[in-house]
Amino acid sequence: MRFMIRFLIFSFMLMPFPALSSEALLEDDFDDGVVDVGKWEAYGNSVYERNGILEAWTDVTDDGGGVYSVWLDFDPEKPVEVKRDIYLHPGNNRFIGRLQVLVEGATGFTFGVSHANMDYFSETWVEKKGTYLFRSGGGGHKNTSLANQSESIEAVWDQWFTEKLVYDPGTGMLRYYIDNELRLEYDVGLIPELETYRMRVDTEPWGWYTGHYQYMDNFSISASASAPDDTVPVVDSDGDGVIDAWDKCAETPAGSFVDKTGCPGGAECTEAELNEKYEQGYQAGLTQGGSEECPPPAEGTCATYDFIVNTLHIPCLSAGTGPTYWLDLKMISNDPVQLELEKSGINDIE
């Protein structure tokens, strides 16, 4: 019996709708022709408010423009939503723009979203492409940042879209939407206990050299009365294991071997080979914060690997019932387990 190594995503990912009521913490439609110092602190070079939008440019090397919001009081028990219309332009392939949330007094606790078009790599740095969530300052492209990043989806360049971050302080889960469609979920952790709670956002079109810019409009930060609880399924129309939002090859024939983008090219592997790699991944997971509830595979069973950009998801199988737990491993380039996987010829991590 042979098994496929394929990009396996839950058939039904949950997409919460926004809560019905919310409290506005900050709003700006950028229609007054000047950066409102009561809401924003500009830094670097070239930040403008004009034509009804906020522009930030990197047109001076190592001195690109960006903005912080003012510090905002917030209730640590209420979900927080950050929403904006955004237009991103990478001037070259050395770009990582970001929107991050900082909490005053919570050293090391940050979360947000990065948009990367970065192909530089070395022993210290890795190539990054696409849009991904991050925590603990992990928005860049150091190899040590990979453990604090979600999987990536294809980035949206040179066109307007609406992006939204929703953070649930009860679970530590961060959800990311593009044009009201849930695209990413990532556990960024719980806010540490503090005497007072204030937050602000930081956004900039960072990159090497010049030519990068971002336009922003209709910005808002709000707090919801409760976490959203309505759900709808996200569909995998062709049944290849890759949800439509991430599938670059629609209508893949049933039974095809596919890679993580849903396109033909996935590999096959024997049960023994998969079990060996599963065991290696399981042991690595125990040393990298993986779930200890996830047992090694029983004799005669086979674990299926799910390769996502910079992430290895390993489902543990219950007899006849499918995955019951997921063990997430962030694979770093100098990780001996990843190197072993690469030697085996089945590694599909970018």
C-alpha positions in Angstrom: 0.0 0.0 0.0 1.3 3.4 -0.9 0.5 6.8 0.6 0.6 10.4 -0.8 2.6 13.3 0.7 0.2 16.0 0.0 -0.9 19.4 1.3 -3.6 18.3 3.7 -5.9 21.0 5.1 -8.9 20.5 7.2 -11.9 20.1 4.9 -13.9 22.5 6.9 -11.9 25.5 8.3 -14.0 27.8 10.4 -14.7 31.3 9.3 -16.2 33.5 12.0 -18.4 36.4 11.1 -17.8 39.7 12.8 -19.6 40.4 16.1 -22.8 42.4 15.9 -21.7 45.2 18.2 -18.3 46.8 18.7 -16.7 49.9 20.3 -14.5 52.1 18.1 -11.1 52.8 19.5 -9.7 54.6 16.5 -11.0 55.6 13.1 -9.5 57.6 10.3 -10.6 58.0 6.7 -7.7 60.3 5.9 -9.9 63.0 4.3 -8.5 66.1 6.0 -5.3 66.5 4.0 -2.9 66.3 6.9 -1.6 63.5 9.1 -3.7 63.8 12.3 -1.2 64.0 15.2 -4.0 63.1 17.6 -4.2 59.7 16.0 -0.8 59.1 14.3 3.0 59.5 14.9 4.9 59.5 11.6 8.5 58.3 11.4 11.2 58.0 8.8 10.9 59.8 5.5 8.0 60.4 3.2 4.6 60.0 4.9 1.8 62.0 3.4 -1.9 62.4 3.7 -3.4 63.4 0.4 -6.2 62.6 -2.1 -8.1 60.9 0.8 -5.4 58.3 1.6 -2.4 57.9 3.8 0.8 57.3 1.8 4.1 55.9 3.2 7.1 55.6 0.9 10.5 54.1 1.0 12.2 56.6 -1.3 15.3 57.1 0.9 17.5 54.1 1.5 17.2 52.9 5.2 14.8 55.7 6.0 11.4 54.6 4.8 8.3 56.2 6.1 5.8 54.6 8.5 3.3 55.4 11.2 2.5 54.4 14.8 -1.0 55.0 16.0 -1.4 56.7 19.4 -1.6 54.5 22.4 -5.2 53.3 23.0 -6.8 52.0 26.2 -8.5 48.6 25.6 -10.3 45.9 27.5 -8.1 42.7 27.6 -11.2 40.5 27.7 -12.7 41.8 24.4 -11.7 40.7 20.9 -9.8 43.4 19.0 -10.3 44.1 15.3 -7.9 46.1 13.1 -9.2 46.8 9.6 -8.0 48.9 6.7 -8.1 49.3 2.9 -4.6 48.8 1.6 -2.6 49.1 -1.6 0.9 47.6 -1.5 3.7 48.0 -4.1 7.1 46.3 -3.6 9.7 48.3 -5.5 11.9 45.2 -5.9 12.4 41.7 -4.5 13.7 43.0 -1.2 10.4 44.0 0.4 8.6 43.1 3.6 5.7 45.4 4.6 4.0 44.9 7.9 1.1 45.8 10.2 1.8 44.9 13.8 0.1 45.4 17.2 2.1 46.3 20.2 0.9 46.2 23.9 2.5 48.7 26.3 4.5 47.0 29.0 4.2 43.5 27.4 7.9 43.0 26.4 8.1 40.7 23.5 4.4 40.4 22.9 3.5 41.6 19.4 1.5 40.2 16.6 0.5 41.2 13.1 0.7 40.4 9.4 3.6 40.7 6.9 3.6 40.9 3.2 6.9 39.7 1.7 8.6 39.8 -1.6 12.0 38.9 -0.3 14.4 36.6 -2.2 17.6 37.4 -0.3 18.9 34.5 1.8 22.1 33.5 3.6 23.1 31.4 6.6 21.1 33.9 8.8 18.3 35.0 6.4 15.7 33.1 4.5 13.7 33.8 1.4 10.1 34.9 2.2 7.3 35.2 -0.3 3.6 35.9 0.4 1.4 37.0 3.3 1.7 35.5 6.7 0.9 36.1 10.4 3.5 36.5 13.1 4.0 36.8 16.8 6.8 37.9 19.1 8.4 40.2 16.6 8.7 37.4 14.0 7.6 39.4 11.0 10.9 39.5 9.2 13.0 36.9 7.3 15.7 35.7 9.8 15.7 32.0 10.0 15.2 32.3 13.8 11.8 34.1 13.0 10.3 31.1 11.3 9.2 29.6 14.6 7.0 32.6 15.1 5.3 32.7 11.7 2.2 31.1 10.2 2.1 29.5 6.8 2.0 31.9 3.9 -0.6 32.6 1.3 -0.1 34.5 -2.0 0.3 38.2 -1.4 -1.9 40.8 -3.1 0.2 43.5 -4.9 -0.7 46.6 -6.8 -4.4 46.6 -6.2 -6.7 47.8 -3.4 -8.0 45.2 -1.0 -9.5 45.2 2.5 -7.5 43.4 5.2 -8.7 42.7 8.7 -7.0 41.2 11.8 -9.2 39.8 14.6 -7.4 38.9 17.9 -9.3 36.8 20.5 -7.7 37.4 23.9 -9.6 34.4 25.3 -7.8 31.9 23.1 -4.8 33.9 21.8 -5.9 33.2 18.2 -5.3 35.7 15.4 -7.5 35.5 12.3 -6.7 37.3 9.0 -9.3 38.2 6.4 -8.9 39.5 2.8 -12.1 41.2 1.5 -14.0 39.5 4.4 -12.8 36.0 3.5 -10.9 34.2 6.2 -7.4 33.3 4.9 -5.2 32.6 7.9 -5.4 31.6 11.5 -2.5 31.6 13.9 -2.0 31.2 17.7 -0.1 34.3 18.8 -0.6 33.7 22.5 -2.3 35.4 25.4 -1.7 38.9 26.6 0.3 38.9 29.8 -1.3 40.2 32.9 -0.7 44.0 33.3 -1.9 46.8 35.6 -3.2 48.8 32.7 -3.8 47.8 29.1 -2.8 50.1 26.1 -2.1 49.1 22.6 -1.0 50.7 19.3 -0.3 49.7 15.8 2.8 50.1 13.6 2.8 49.9 9.8 5.4 50.6 7.2 6.5 49.5 3.7 9.9 48.3 4.7 12.5 47.2 2.1 16.0 47.5 0.9 16.9 50.3 -1.5 13.9 52.4 -2.7 10.7 52.3 -4.7 8.4 50.6 -2.1 5.1 52.2 -1.0 1.8 51.5 0.7 -1.5 53.5 0.5 -4.0 53.1 3.3 -7.6 54.2 3.7 -10.6 53.6 6.0 -8.5 52.5 9.0 -10.2 51.4 12.2 -9.5 49.6 15.5 -12.4 48.4 17.4 -13.3 46.1 20.4 -16.1 43.6 20.2 -18.5 42.7 23.0 -17.7 39.0 22.5 -15.8 36.6 20.3 -17.6 35.8 17.0 -19.4 32.4 17.1 -21.1 32.0 13.7 -19.2 29.8 11.3 -19.3 28.8 7.6 -17.2 26.1 5.9 -14.3 27.0 3.6 -14.6 24.8 0.5 -12.2 22.5 -1.3 -14.1 22.2 -4.5 -11.9 19.7 -6.3 -11.3 17.5 -3.3 -7.5 17.5 -3.5 -6.9 18.5 0.1 -6.1 22.2 -0.6 -8.8 24.7 0.1 -9.9 26.9 -2.7 -8.4 30.0 -1.2 -4.9 28.5 -1.5 -5.5 26.3 -4.6 -3.6 27.5 -7.6 -4.8 24.6 -9.8 -8.6 24.3 -9.8 -10.4 21.2 -10.9 -7.5 18.8 -10.2 -8.6 15.3 -11.3 -9.7 13.1 -8.4 -6.9 11.0 -7.0 -4.1 13.2 -8.3 -1.0 13.6 -6.3 -0.6 17.4 -5.5 1.8 19.7 -3.9 1.0 22.3 -1.3 -0.4 24.7 -3.9 -2.9 22.1 -5.1 -1.0 21.5 -8.4 0.1 18.1 -9.8 3.5 17.1 -8.6 3.1 15.7 -5.1 5.2 12.6 -4.3 4.3 9.1 -3.2 6.0 7.4 -0.3 5.9 3.9 1.2 4.3 3.3 4.6 7.7 2.5 6.1 9.3 5.7 4.8 6.4 7.8 6.1 6.5 6.2 9.5 10.2 6.8 9.8 9.8 10.5 8.9 6.8 10.8 11.2 8.9 9.5 14.1 11.6 12.0 13.4 9.1 14.8 13.2 7.4 13.7 16.4 10.6 13.7 18.4 11.5 17.2 17.0 8.1 18.4 18.0 8.6 17.4 21.7 11.7 19.6 21.7 10.0 22.5 19.9 6.8 22.8 22.0 4.7 20.2 20.1 1.8 18.4 21.6 2.8 15.6 23.9 -0.7 14.2 23.4 0.3 13.2 20.0 1.7 9.6 20.1 4.1 8.0 17.6 2.2 6.0 15.0 1.2 2.5 16.0 2.8 -0.4 14.1 1.3 -0.9 10.7 -0.2 2.6 10.5 1.0 5.5 8.3 1.1 9.2 9.1 0.5 11.6 6.3 2.6 14.7 6.0 1.2 18.2 5.3 3.9 20.6 4.0 3.2 24.3 4.2 5.6 27.1 3.7 8.1 26.9 6.6 5.7 24.7 8.6 5.3 20.9 8.9 1.9 19.8 10.1 1.7 16.1 11.2 -1.7 14.6 11.9 -1.8 11.7 14.4 -4.1 9.0 13.3 -6.6 7.1 15.3 -7.5 3.7 14.0 -10.1 4.2 11.2 -11.1 7.7 12.3 -8.5 10.0 10.7 -6.5 12.8 12.4 -7.2 13.5 16.0 -4.3 15.9 16.9 -2.0 18.1 14.9 1.6 18.5 15.7 3.0 21.7 14.3 6.8 22.0 13.7 8.5 25.1 12.5 11.4 23.9 10.5 14.5 26.1 10.5 17.2 25.7 7.9 19.8 24.5 10.3 17.5 22.1 12.1 19.0 18.6 11.9 15.6 17.0 11.5 14.8 19.2 8.5 18.2 18.4 7.0 17.4 14.7 7.4 14.1 15.2 5.7 15.8 17.0 2.8 18.2 14.1 2.4 15.2 11.8 2.2 14.0 13.6 -0.9 10.5 14.2 0.5 10.9 17.7 2.0 8.7 20.3 0.4 9.4 23.3 2.6 10.2 26.6 1.0 
